[in-house]
């Protein structure tokens, strides 16, 4: 029987990612925050802009079609996490801005992610965590195709 170490690693990474998402979801539910992973990603992306971006900017950054961003913004706007604001220089352009509620949701998301990571990484020593961090950085930042 032959072994497939790359296949095993891929499966372990998928299982670990699912565990992380489940743990994060539990953390958010206990904080009474209902937000989808896609909405979370959009909020995190918005936080990186110095000024409110256009929908097209968000779609390009997230590598999705503009319609997908519209749906995400609709949901986040309904929960008062973002608002549409007119561009000061072009009234036909709409920009997306984080609200105070959105910033609070981002803080809760970061806290939930940190707690989930602490839960999953608990069995590792500090040295093991440093080694894992270095290995993951190599995989994330190294050469090769990125998605």
Secondary structure, DSSP 8 states (H G I E B T S, - for coil): ----HHHHHHHHHHHHHHHHHHHHHHHHHHTT----HHHHHHHHHHTT-SS-EEHHHHHHHHTS-HHHHHHHHHHHHHTTSEEEEE-SS-TT-EEEEE-HHHHHHHHHHHHHHHHHHHHHHTTS-HHHHHHHHHHHHHHHHSSS---
